[in-house]
């Protein structure tokens, strides 16, 4: 079946958008691979963030504490990389013109699930990082911090929206498959 000029133009725009989104995913992926090691390798940067953003007054910045912090941050980095991979795959499908396919719906669903998992991983990573930086403190000066911020709530909402859209997409793909079988 031949596509109309409007449909061809729309597909070109979607393909162009898909290439841009995939480029952003690749760049963010590289950032996610390098930033944790870069951050934890610089004690002054760790101390600045720990004091200003995490509210720590007494902390250990030795190599073992920072290595523990790096391990803690790798948890959320791994989840973020998985989320980026799902978005990469989703936009690969869209760029190839798979607008109403079960595969596209699955990647949309996995993207939403990855965001929900990130909502759990981010505070856990921060809690473990704070614990790593304060574990060497004397009794009474160790800290265990658990907090949620607006970004995590926005991530939660975005994940739920993507899951709902994935359900709609699954149904749309089913209807498209059913309609294709009649032709």
Secondary structure by P-SEA (a helix, b strand, c coil): ccccaaaaaaaaaaaaaaaaaaaaaaaaaaaaacaaaaaaacaaaaaaaaacccccccccccaaaaaaaaaaaaaaaaaaaaaaaaaaaaaaaaaacccccaaaaaaaaaaaaaaaaaaaaaaaaaaaaaaaaccccccccbbbbbbccaaaaaaaaaaaaaaaaaaaaaaaaaaaaaaaaac
